[in-house]
Amino acid sequence: MRGAAWAARRRAGQQWPRSPGPGPGPPPLLPPPPLLLLLLLLGGASAQYSSDLCSWKGSGLTREAHSKEVEQVYLRCSAGSVEWMYPTGALIVNLRPNTFSPARNFTVCIKPFRDSSGANIYLEKTGELRLLVRDISGEPGQVQCFGLERGGLFVEATPQQDISRRTTGFQYELMSGQRGLDLHVLSAPCRPCSDTEVLLAICTSDFVVRGFIQDVTHVPEQQASVIYLRVSRLHRQKSKVFQPAPEGSGHWLGHVTTLLECGVRPGHGEFLFTGHVHFGEAQLGCAPRFSDFQRMYRNAEERGVNPCEINME
């Protein structure tokens, strides 16, 4: 395992600290004055940390031509972005939540910028690299999710004859539990939700609305389908996904996305739509017909097992 770690870091060109040689060392240095010490600490922090601990923006042009060091980026936030202009060498992006919860309780999702190019993005742990995003300029960014305990992000610049128009960038989100996995559910992503899953989605979703499907547009290049909704009852929403209809009818309009492979079609009747908002986009979760939801909700209410309440009038 140590050999693998050495190989990965050697491949990235990271310089390792040298052990002190034999013989007398330099004379001891006097401690700096308190004000100077504070300035030194602040200077070191500004070199490694972004101003708000959520996003980082840097340039490979600041790196010396002969330098082979791997630059460390430290971010401690629930969401943000990394933008690396003129990428050269490599970055290690250390993501941590702004809480004291263990790393195993968090899921990380990254979404590359559409025009991101100039570097490959890997998941790295103990020297083992797993490719997440290949350097392909102009391709739409696909969301990738992984458990935070599985490692960190290693961003390595690819050889380029001209880096003048290259920028590698991505957005990230840290979510507690397995919430991030609802972007790409590994097992049966298009299966209908069970009664228990629907009732739980009412409590935990970013949006819960009652309404109708107006239209569906398929976007093959993004492997997604966009579902346009007309909402008659807004129970809860985050980030203003749904906006009042312009005719002042008391309805709301908006759209949600789901995987293309689910083959969604415009359907008649009223549905209850739930889901989460990721990277500013509403992702569809459970969406039973409203009549089916009424049945399962009342059954659970009679047995006293409803995880939370919702007004169905």
N, C-alpha and C positions, 0 to 999 in steps of 0.2 A: 504493500500500500504506500509506503514511503517512496518507493521507486516511482510509482505512478504519479504521486504528487510532485516529485522532483521533475519528472518529464513534462508535466503540464505547465509548471511554472517556468521551466527552462525554455519550453516552446514559446511562452509569452514573453520571454526575455527579462523576467523579474530579477533584479539584483539582490543577492542574499548578503546579509551583514558578515563582515569578515571577523574572525576571532583575533584578539590582540596577539601580537608577536612577542617573542621573548625580549628580555632586557628592560631597563628602567623606563617607566612611562613618563609622560610630560608632567611638569610641575602642576600641583593642584590649583584649580581656578577659584578665585573668590566668588561667592554668590553674588548675582546681580542685585542691584537695588530693587525694592518691591515694585516701583512703577515700571522699570525696565522689564522685570519678570512678567508683569501683567501684559505689557505690549507684545512680548515674545509669544506668550500663550495665545493672545488674540490673533496674532499674525499666523500662527500655525493652524488655528481653527479655521480662519478664513480661507486657507489654502485647500482644505479638505471638505468643508461643509458648505452646503448651499445656504443662502441667506435665511430661508424659512424652514429648512430641514425637510421640505417636501419635494422640491425640484432642483435639478442641477443642470447647468449649461456651461460647456467648456469647449476648448478648441485644441486640436492637435498641433497647431502652429506654435503654441507656447512651449512645446516639448523641444529640448535640444536635439539636434539632428543625430547625435551619437548616443543619445539616451535610450536605454532599453528597459526602463522601469515600468512596472504596471501601476497605473494611477488608481488610488483608492477613492471611492465615492461613498459617503455615508448619508443615508436618508432615514429619517425617523418620522413617518407620517402615514396616514391611512390611504392617501392618494397623491399622485404628483406625476412628474415626467422627467425624463433624461434626454438631453439634446447635446450631441457631440459633433461639432463641426470639424471638418477636415480631419477625420479620424486617422490616427497613426498609433501603432503600438497596441495597448490593451487597457481596458478598465475592469475593475472589480467593483460591482455595485452592491453595497451592503444595505439591504432593506430590513427595517425593524419597525414594529408597531409602536405607537406612542403610549403604550400601556405596559404593565409589568407581567402580562400573561405570557406563558411559555410559547416558544416559536411553533411547537407542534399544533397549537390551536388556531393557526392562521393559514389561509390560502392566499397565494399571490397570483394575480392575473396581469399579463402585460399585453398591450396592443401597439404594434409598431406604427409609426407614422406612415401614411400612404407613400410618401416619397423617400422613405428611409433607405439609405444605401451607404456602402463603404465599410460594413463590418458584419460579421456573424455574431449572433447572440446565443450563448450556451448556458445551460444549467450546470454548475460546477460544485462538486463536493469531494473533498479529500483527493483532489487531483484528477478525478474522473469527470469528463466532459460529455454532455448530451446536448446535441444541437436542437435549439428551439426555433430560431429564426435565421434562415439563410439569406445572405446578401443578394437580393434580387430587386433591382431598382424598378420602381413603378408598379409593383404588385400591391394589391390591397392587403392591408395588414390583418392577419388572422390572430384572434385572441388565443393566448396560451396560458394555461393555469397549472399550478403545482403547489404542493404543500411547502410551507416555508422551511420545515425541518429537512427537506430534501436537498437543500443547498442554496447557493447564491447565484447571482448573474455575472457571467464572464463575457465581456464584449471585446472581441478581437478584430482589429482592422484587417481588411483583406488587401493584398498587394494591388496598388493602383498606379498607373502612369500619371494620372492627373487627379488630384484630390480637391481641386478648387471648387467643384460643385457637389461634393459629397457631404452629407449630413446623416448621421445615424441617430434616430430618436424613437422613443416609445413612451406611452403612458403606462402607469401601473396603478393597481389597487390592491390593498391588503384587506382581507375580510376575515372575520372570526368564523371559526368552525369550517364547515364544508360549503358555505354559501357560494363561494366562487365557482364551485364545480357545476352550478346550474347553467353555466354558459355552454359547457360541453359535457353533458351527462354521459358517462362512459357506457352505461348499460341501458339499452332501450330508450334513447333520448326522445322518441316520439310517442311512446306509449301513453294511454290515458292515465291520469292520476287516480289513485285509490281514494276512497272516502276520507281516510285518515290524512292523506297528503293534502287534499283539498282544504280540509278544516284547519290544518296547520298553516297552509299558505295564506289563509285569511289573516292570521295573526302576524306573520313574519314578512309578508311581501312589501315592496316599496309602493306598489299601487294595487288597489282593489276597486274595480269598476264594473258596472252592469251596463250592457249595451249590445250593439249589433255590428256585424262585419259589413262594411260598405264595399271594400275592394281588397284584392290581394295582388301584389306585384312580386314576381320572382326575380332575383338578382343572382344569376349563376356564377359570375366572377367572384362574388363574395360568399357563395354558398349559403345564401340567406333568402328568406321570404319576408316581405314587408306587408303587415296587415293593418289596413286603415279602419278605424273604429269610429262609430257614433255612439257616444256614451249618454245614457239617460239618467244614471245615478252614479255620482262620484263618492265612493266611500272613503278612499284614502289615496293620496298620490305624493310622490317625491319629485322634486326638480321640475315641476310644472310640465309634466309630460302631456297633459290634456289641457286644451285651451277652450274658452267659451266659444260656441258657434257664432259666426258673425250676424246671423239673422235674429239673435236674441231670443231663441226658443227655449232657453234653459238647458240645452244640451251642450256637450263638450265634444271636441274633435281631437284626434291624435292618432299615432300609429305605434305599433310594437313590431319587433322582429322575432323570428324563430329560424330554425335550421331549414335549409332548402329541402333536405332529405325527408322532412316530415310531410311534404306534399300538401300543404294547407290550401284549401279552396274556400271561396265565399260560401258561407252557410246561412240558411234562413233561421229565424228565431232569435231569442235573446239568450245571451251567455253572461257568465261571470268571469271576468278576466283578471288574472293575478300575475305578478312577476316582479323582477328586480331591474333597477337602473344601473347599467355598467357603462363607463366611459361616455356618459351623456345619452346613451341609447336605452330605450325600454325593451327588455328581453322578456318574452312571454313565458310564463310558468304554467300553472294549472288553469284550464279554461273550460269548466263544465257548462252544460246548458243550465240556465237559471232554474228551470223546473226540477232538474236532477239535484242541484245544490239545495233547493228548498227541502226536498225529501231527506237528504242526508243530514242537513242541519237540524231539522226537527227530530229525527231519530236520535241523534246524538244529544239533543237538548233533553229529550225524555229520559235518557239514560244518565244524564248528568256528566257527560264526558266531553263537552265542548271546551276546547282550549281557550277560546275567547268568544266574545259576543259581537254580533253585527245586526244592524237594523235592516230587515228584509222588506219593509213596507215601501 
